[in-house]
Amino acid sequence: MMLPTLRIAVVAFSLAAASCGHAAQPISARFAADPSPHYFQTGSDGRFYVYATDDASNSGKYWDSTSWRVYTSKDLQSWSDAGIPLSVTVFKWARPDAKAWAPEAAYRNGKYYFYAPVGGDKIGVAVSSRPDGGFTDARGDALVDKARDANAGDEPIDPAVFVDKDGQAYMYFGTRVPKVVKLAPDMVHLAGAIQNVVVQGWPESDPKKRYGEAPFLHEHNGVYYFTFSTGWPGQIVYATGGSPLGPFTYRGVVIDYLKISTNHQAILEHDGEAYVFYHDQLLPGGGSMRRSITYAPLKYGPGGTIGQVQLEPAQVGRPGQ
């Protein structure tokens, strides 16, 4: 059920220069995190959809919500809270109190697929004919299961799906060691072994710049960009490569440390513009367990570089501040 439109004033971003300060504004008055942004065309209606972890329904002491949230917009300015697209109870094989963490969505074969990290040790996949709900379990068991699948890693969480120009789909996930696996054409089965993602060229001057979580891949002008968080707290950094499977070479920072314990991003390109969605401490009462989703323009530079998002001083914080 569509709730009344929330007229949240989203800043009119300046695309003139990457050095301009970005004043972050939340897309919703409800706490939410871990954005998965998409533009989906349903008939004659095209909308932006942001799938999210629902921080408003957690305990406030941990990320223990059991359902996800989705927000929609026609123009990236006015956003509507479209409610709960699904909860962990869709997956009968999962505990009903299992944690619902950073989600992902994809469109293929005329259907919408929702990739759901459940309980910290499994990733489920649900399917629907609509992008805003009606999702049902697509398999009857987990797509990735730490207890079942070789090389699933410490925590198979934070799924991110990328479909290359040749039609091959890939899913990235994991903490501490990034993972990638090919998806079958039906989008609900794996098509090969789970592999480690290799990132080379880390700056020796900062040994803390290592992969932590939130893997995401996108392609721009033939370059594959692998972005991720370096830890808890972490920066959002990027690496580039010539293939979805890497190896990738570290290039630099996209978003610096925030005043919260996590940093999680996703990149959306639409009509020639690029945006990086992320979460921060933005609403009254917010914090590491009560985050808010926002976005900023993403600017590319020469040689395949990405300009760092320059946050206004009020939004920038080093760990411990």
C-alpha positions as CSV (number, residue, x, y, z in Angstrom):
1,M,0.0,0.0,0.0
2,M,1.4,3.4,-1.0
3,L,1.7,5.8,1.9
4,P,1.3,9.6,1.4
5,T,4.1,11.3,-0.3
6,L,6.7,12.7,2.0
7,R,7.8,16.1,0.7
8,I,11.4,16.0,1.9
9,A,13.5,18.9,0.6
10,V,16.4,17.2,-1.2
11,V,19.2,19.6,-2.0
12,A,19.6,20.8,-5.6
13,F,23.0,19.4,-6.2
14,S,25.5,21.4,-8.1
15,L,27.2,19.4,-10.9
16,A,29.6,22.2,-11.7
17,A,32.6,20.9,-9.8
18,A,33.5,17.9,-7.6
19,S,35.1,20.4,-5.2
20,C,31.8,22.0,-4.3
21,G,30.5,21.1,-0.8
22,H,27.7,18.6,-0.7
23,A,25.0,19.4,1.9
24,A,23.4,16.0,2.5
25,Q,19.6,15.8,3.0
26,P,17.7,12.6,3.8
27,I,15.2,11.1,1.2
28,S,12.8,10.2,4.0
29,A,11.9,11.3,7.5
30,R,12.1,7.6,8.5
31,F,15.4,6.0,9.5
32,A,16.8,3.8,6.8
33,A,20.2,2.6,5.6
34,D,22.1,0.5,3.1
35,P,20.6,1.9,-0.1
36,S,20.0,-0.1,-3.3
37,P,18.9,2.5,-5.9
38,H,17.4,1.6,-9.3
39,Y,15.3,3.2,-12.1
40,F,12.6,0.8,-13.2
41,Q,10.2,1.4,-16.1
42,T,6.8,-0.3,-15.5
43,G,4.6,0.3,-18.5
44,S,4.5,4.0,-19.1
45,D,5.6,4.8,-15.6
46,G,9.3,5.2,-14.8
47,R,10.4,5.7,-11.2
48,F,13.4,5.6,-9.0
49,Y,13.3,2.9,-6.3
50,V,15.6,2.7,-3.3
51,Y,15.5,-0.5,-1.3
52,A,16.8,-0.2,2.2
53,T,17.5,-1.7,5.6
54,D,14.7,-0.4,7.9
55,D,16.5,1.2,10.9
56,A,13.3,2.7,12.2
57,S,12.1,-0.8,13.2
58,N,15.3,-2.1,14.9
59,S,15.9,-2.1,18.6
60,G,18.1,1.0,18.5
61,K,20.9,-1.1,20.1
62,Y,21.7,-3.3,17.0
63,W,20.8,-3.7,13.4
64,D,18.1,-6.3,14.2
65,S,15.2,-5.2,12.0
66,T,13.3,-8.1,10.3
67,S,11.9,-6.4,7.2
68,W,13.1,-4.1,4.5
69,R,11.7,-0.8,3.2
70,V,11.4,0.8,-0.3
71,Y,11.2,4.4,-1.3
72,T,10.1,5.8,-4.7
73,S,10.5,9.0,-6.7
74,K,9.6,10.3,-10.1
75,D,12.3,13.0,-10.1
76,L,14.8,12.4,-7.2
77,Q,13.3,15.4,-5.4
78,S,10.0,14.3,-3.9
79,W,10.0,10.8,-2.3
80,S,7.3,8.4,-1.2
81,D,7.6,5.8,1.4
82,A,6.2,2.7,-0.3
83,G,6.3,0.6,2.8
84,I,7.5,-3.0,3.3
85,P,8.3,-4.9,0.1
86,L,9.0,-8.1,2.1
87,S,10.2,-9.4,5.4
88,V,12.3,-12.3,6.4
89,T,9.1,-14.4,7.0
90,V,8.9,-14.7,3.2
91,F,11.7,-17.2,3.5
92,K,10.3,-20.2,5.4
93,W,13.8,-21.7,5.9
94,A,14.9,-18.6,7.8
95,R,14.3,-17.9,11.5
96,P,11.5,-15.4,11.8
97,D,13.7,-13.2,13.9
98,A,16.6,-13.3,11.5
99,K,18.2,-10.0,10.8
100,A,17.3,-8.2,7.6
101,W,20.4,-6.4,6.4
102,A,21.6,-4.5,3.3
103,P,19.4,-5.6,0.3
104,E,19.7,-5.6,-3.5
105,A,17.3,-5.7,-6.4
106,A,17.5,-6.4,-10.1
107,Y,15.2,-6.6,-13.1
108,R,15.4,-9.4,-15.7
109,N,13.2,-11.8,-17.6
110,G,10.2,-9.5,-17.0
111,K,10.5,-10.0,-13.2
112,Y,12.0,-8.2,-10.2
113,Y,14.4,-10.0,-8.0
114,F,15.2,-9.1,-4.4
115,Y,18.5,-10.4,-2.9
116,A,18.2,-10.6,0.9
117,P,20.9,-11.2,3.4
118,V,19.2,-13.1,6.2
119,G,20.6,-13.7,9.6
120,G,24.1,-12.8,8.7
121,D,24.9,-16.3,7.2
122,K,22.6,-16.7,4.2
123,I,21.5,-14.8,1.2
124,G,17.9,-15.5,-0.1
125,V,16.3,-14.4,-3.3
126,A,12.7,-13.5,-3.8
127,V,10.8,-12.7,-7.0
128,S,7.8,-10.5,-8.0
129,S,6.0,-9.1,-11.0
130,R,6.1,-5.7,-9.3
131,P,9.1,-3.7,-8.0
132,D,7.3,-2.5,-4.9
133,G,6.1,-5.7,-3.3
134,G,4.4,-9.1,-3.8
135,F,7.8,-10.9,-3.4
136,T,7.8,-14.6,-2.9
137,D,10.7,-17.0,-2.2
138,A,12.2,-17.9,-5.6
139,R,13.9,-21.1,-4.5
140,G,12.7,-22.6,-1.2
141,D,16.3,-22.4,0.2
142,A,19.1,-20.0,0.3
143,L,21.0,-18.8,-2.8
144,V,24.2,-18.6,-0.7
145,D,24.6,-20.5,2.6
146,K,27.7,-20.2,4.7
147,A,27.2,-23.8,6.0
148,R,26.7,-25.2,2.6
149,D,28.7,-23.3,0.0
150,A,32.5,-23.4,-0.3
151,N,34.2,-20.0,0.1
152,A,31.1,-18.2,1.2
153,G,33.3,-16.3,3.7
154,D,32.7,-15.1,7.3
155,E,29.5,-13.3,6.5
156,P,27.7,-13.7,3.2
157,I,25.9,-10.3,3.4
158,D,25.7,-7.1,1.4
159,P,24.8,-8.6,-2.0
160,A,25.2,-6.4,-5.1
161,V,24.2,-7.6,-8.6
162,F,25.7,-6.4,-11.8
163,V,24.6,-7.5,-15.3
164,D,27.3,-7.0,-18.0
165,K,26.8,-6.1,-21.6
166,D,27.0,-9.7,-22.7
167,G,24.1,-10.6,-20.4
168,Q,26.2,-12.4,-17.7
169,A,25.1,-11.5,-14.2
170,Y,27.4,-11.4,-11.2
171,M,26.7,-11.1,-7.5
172,Y,29.2,-9.5,-5.1
173,F,29.0,-9.9,-1.4
174,G,30.8,-10.5,1.9
175,T,32.8,-9.0,4.7
176,R,36.6,-8.7,5.2
177,V,37.2,-10.7,1.9
178,P,35.1,-9.6,-1.1
179,K,33.4,-12.4,-3.0
180,V,31.9,-12.7,-6.5
181,V,29.9,-15.4,-8.2
182,K,28.2,-15.7,-11.5
183,L,24.4,-16.0,-11.6
184,A,22.5,-18.3,-13.9
185,P,20.2,-16.7,-16.5
186,D,17.3,-17.4,-14.2
187,M,18.9,-15.1,-11.6
188,V,18.0,-17.5,-8.8
189,H,20.9,-20.1,-9.1
190,L,24.6,-19.8,-9.0
191,A,26.6,-20.5,-12.1
192,G,30.0,-21.5,-10.9
193,A,32.2,-21.4,-7.8
194,I,32.4,-18.4,-5.4
195,Q,35.6,-16.5,-6.0
196,N,37.6,-13.9,-4.1
197,V,37.8,-10.4,-5.6
198,V,41.4,-9.3,-5.8
199,V,42.2,-5.6,-5.2
200,Q,45.8,-4.6,-5.8
201,G,47.8,-1.4,-5.3
202,W,46.8,-0.4,-1.8
203,P,48.6,2.7,-0.5
204,E,51.4,1.6,1.8
205,S,51.1,4.8,3.8
206,D,47.7,3.7,5.1
207,P,47.6,0.0,6.0
208,K,44.0,0.4,7.3
209,K,42.7,0.9,3.7
210,R,41.5,-2.6,3.2
211,Y,38.2,-4.1,2.2
212,G,35.6,-4.3,4.9
213,E,32.1,-4.6,3.4
214,A,29.6,-3.1,1.0
215,P,30.9,-4.3,-2.4
216,F,29.4,-2.7,-5.5
217,L,30.3,-2.9,-9.2
218,H,29.3,-0.6,-12.0
219,E,30.7,0.1,-15.5
220,H,31.3,3.4,-17.1
221,N,32.9,4.0,-20.5
222,G,34.4,0.5,-20.6
223,V,35.9,0.8,-17.1
224,Y,34.7,-1.5,-14.3
225,Y,34.5,0.3,-10.9
226,F,34.6,-1.7,-7.7
227,T,33.5,0.4,-4.8
228,F,33.3,-0.7,-1.1
229,S,33.7,0.3,2.5
230,T,37.1,-0.1,4.2
231,G,35.7,-1.1,7.6
232,W,33.9,0.0,10.8
233,P,34.1,2.9,10.5
234,G,35.3,3.1,7.0
235,Q,35.8,5.2,3.9
236,I,34.1,4.4,0.6
237,V,36.9,3.8,-1.8
238,Y,37.1,2.6,-5.4
239,A,39.3,0.4,-7.6
240,T,39.1,-0.1,-11.4
241,G,39.6,-3.0,-13.7
242,G,39.0,-4.3,-17.2
243,S,36.6,-7.2,-16.2
244,P,33.8,-7.8,-13.7
245,L,36.0,-10.5,-12.2
246,G,39.0,-8.2,-11.7
247,P,41.7,-8.0,-10.7
248,F,41.1,-4.3,-9.6
249,T,43.6,-1.6,-8.8
250,Y,43.0,0.8,-5.9
251,R,42.4,4.3,-7.1
252,G,41.2,6.5,-4.2
253,V,38.4,7.7,-1.9
254,V,34.8,8.5,-2.9
255,I,33.3,9.3,0.5
256,D,35.4,10.0,3.6
257,Y,34.8,8.7,7.1
258,L,31.4,9.6,8.6
259,K,30.3,10.1,12.2
260,I,28.7,6.7,12.3
261,S,30.2,3.2,12.5
262,T,29.3,2.0,9.0
263,N,29.5,3.4,5.5
264,H,27.6,1.8,2.6
265,Q,27.1,3.0,-1.0
266,A,25.6,2.2,-4.3
267,I,25.9,4.0,-7.6
268,L,23.1,4.8,-10.0
269,E,23.5,6.2,-13.6
270,H,20.4,7.6,-15.3
271,D,20.0,9.9,-18.3
272,G,23.7,10.7,-18.4
273,E,24.1,11.6,-14.8
274,A,25.6,9.5,-12.0
275,Y,24.8,9.6,-8.3
276,V,26.2,7.9,-5.3
277,F,23.7,6.9,-2.6
278,Y,24.9,6.3,0.9
279,H,23.7,6.6,4.5
280,D,24.7,9.0,7.3
281,Q,23.6,10.5,10.6
282,L,21.2,13.1,9.3
283,L,17.9,13.1,11.2
284,P,17.3,14.1,14.9
285,G,18.0,11.2,17.1
286,G,20.1,9.5,14.5
287,G,23.3,7.6,14.9
288,S,25.0,4.4,14.0
289,M,21.8,2.3,14.5
290,R,19.5,5.1,13.2
291,R,20.9,6.1,9.9
292,S,19.4,8.1,7.0
293,I,19.8,7.6,3.2
294,T,20.9,10.4,1.0
295,Y,22.8,10.8,-2.3
296,A,25.3,13.1,-4.1
297,P,26.3,13.6,-7.7
298,L,29.2,11.5,-8.8
299,K,31.8,13.1,-11.1
300,Y,34.2,11.2,-13.3
301,G,37.7,12.7,-14.1
302,P,40.4,12.0,-16.6
303,G,42.0,8.6,-16.7
304,G,39.0,6.8,-15.3
305,T,39.1,8.6,-11.9
306,I,36.2,9.5,-9.7
307,G,36.1,12.8,-7.8
308,Q,35.8,12.5,-4.0
309,V,32.4,13.8,-2.7
310,Q,33.2,16.9,-0.7
311,L,30.9,16.9,2.3
312,E,30.2,20.1,4.2
313,P,32.1,20.3,7.5
314,A,29.0,19.5,9.5
315,Q,28.7,16.2,7.8
316,V,32.3,15.1,8.0
317,G,33.7,13.2,11.0
318,R,36.8,11.2,11.7
319,P,36.5,8.0,13.8
320,G,36.0,8.9,17.4
321,Q,34.6,12.4,16.8
